[in-house]
């Protein structure tokens, strides 16, 4: 059983992830220069943005797996979709927590209805809705199919949400990534954090999928035993 | 096409006999208007500014009720199985239901709108055709995805309770553009400015109409 829950690849990933995280922490907290106006506070940016991108990646994985399930109807795609949605919501939670922490001292408010914030929140709600739909469906095959349909709808909706909010509600200056980019001295920290969070995503996805497979097996065995 | 018409007429006939959900939609919409009046603690001026948003919230709530009812009734009576035996693509079933839902919603909207004229003291005679257009296009967007998600919700253990939770985040772009378009009309803005929101609403309808048309059978299948 041990073989299946934790493969050699997972162990290797765990090791690399640990190193990457340490490197990212060092680069973001020590190596990167202090920002001129925001001071050390700006360092939250590296984790905030990396988590956001990792979350978006996870939702992309959810979409791909949903499409694959509708096309192929193979169990594993449903597992991947579920795990990707859960992991994505977890990353989005990091974004929605670090965002206000950063915003309060800089913008003087915890929350503003700027396009980015609003879209992240709506995205989070969309995938919480996805998880809710799953929770209230009993039959595994029905659940997989209906969830896949909702996953596709949610992912197609995301860009529409983003543009809708942006067209009508854009009152804030465009963030630094668009206007001129980040200072070269800050780039190593940014890329390291991004890489570390994407690795974390891959690792979490793999482990969560393995766990889900075990749970399905347990359920199946439970039914056999009855 | 004939089958689409049959599904549409069936839903219409049921509703016209009982008028259950239409009545509920109407009165709920009006209740929402009243509740908002107090929630906003509005004087005359603010009420006018808030009218587009309040109207669409009322429409969306009423629409959610209507869509839920449309599928819940089928589920309770086991009619969905019967409908699925219809010798046609399941997508046709979706289109019929969506059209029926749109008609109910528009009917409810007309009455809620008249009530809002009184409550919010609006004078809009000149803008009526434009408002009608905005309501029509916005409602199509709402039902395009709403019909699909109502079918999703009715299949879950939570049944109707789940629909608003899963529908509102998805339908947010429709609400945003519909509210802005309504505000443009009521504010007497240049009609050319309506192009963008109406175009986005139409794109939304076409995109989700297509997705729903293609995927509806997977939601229904047992």
Interface residues (C-beta under 8 A of the other chain):
Chain A: X70 X122 X125 X126 X129 X132 X133 X136 X137 X138 X142 X145 X146 X148 X149 X150 X152 X153 X154 X156 X157 X160 X161 X163 X164 X165 X167 X168
Chain B: X145 X148 X149 X152 X153 X155 X156 X157 X158 X162 X165 X166 X169 X170 X172 X173 X176 X177 X180 X196 X200 X204 X207 X208 X211 X215 X218 X219 X221 X222
